Amino acid sequence: MDLVFFDIECASVFKTSAKICAFGYVLCDEHFNIIKKEDILINPKGAFHLTDSKGEKGLVLPYKYEDFKKYPDFRAVYPKIKALLEDKNNIVAGHATYNDVNYLNLETRRFKLPSFDFEFSDTQLLYMTMTGGFSRQYGLEYITKDLNVEFTPHRAADDAYATMRIAQEMCRRNGCGFAALEKKLGITHGRLQNNAIVKPRSQEYSRYTESRRAEKEERSRARRDFYIYLSRKKRRPEGRLKGRIFNFARCVEDELALSKRLLDGIYAAGGEYTQKLALCNVYCAPAGDASTRTRAAQAMEGLRIITLEELEELLV
């Protein structure tokens, strides 16, 4: 089996359109000997509106944009790309491949072309599974740096080459070929067929996402129970904490045994608790907490911020 690593650059990407301007790929054998490396430039038939992964402007592609008008549009290169990706002798892979596959899918819809039909792998998912780093999406630049692979960002063929080198290094570290690496890491290929896309999966990532889902549900239950408990509290007219309105970091609210005990102490001393950070005058968070709510509290002028230990002292 040969390996095809591909990458796509777009003149613009919106929710329902992606105007492709470059399709880069590297075709190599199973030992990563390069058979062909090519940048296919495409007239996007539209203006360049370049943004980064966060949707912010400033991304610059290493091409002369005026040159793209000299090239044919996607319809002309579609047969070549389709033949490459649908060749049953090829294992197709990319980095965060779903995005590029979606761009291809959107372009076939735009030009009313038949859907692509091929399976694909993803070096980002392979890396995440190999390292166990599922808490974030690792960009090509991060992984190439981590694996000591050099590349020129945003030139499609060079990104495809860097993706190949990432795969090669992961195979070297695991002492196996690409197909064997996928099997070892429990990877299931994604698929584009009839304009429907199924993402690649790994057993470990599926277990991680299921664990995160269960944790999120547990936090939601804890938060609901906390606010139900809070709704039943009644402020005493007097007490040493009269006039003090508290708010906790999320992690404190979610630890029900702790948060209920703290609420009992606050209300017993004449204090109150508010669900809204903007309405409190005392905020409590564990030392070193860097959650979104705590950062917002730190930015508020005049708000007293205390640790759990300091709150415990107040309640004695």
Secondary structure, DSSP 4 states (H G I P E B T S, - for coil): -EEEEEEEEEEEEETTEEEEEEEEEEEE-TT--EEEEEEEE-B-SS--B-B-TTS-B----SS-GGGGGGS-BHHHHHHHHHHHHH-TTEEEEESSHHHHHHHHHHHHHHTT-PPP-EEEEEHHHHHHHHHT--SSPPPHHHHHHHTT----TT-HHHHHHHHHHHHHHHHHHHTS-HHHHHHHTTEE-EEEETTEEE--EEHHHHHHHHHHHHHHHHHHHHHHHHHHHHHT----S-STTTT-EEEE-HHHHH-HHHHHHHHHHHHHTT-EE-S-GGG-SEEE--TT---HHHHHHHTSTT-EEE-HHHHHHHH-
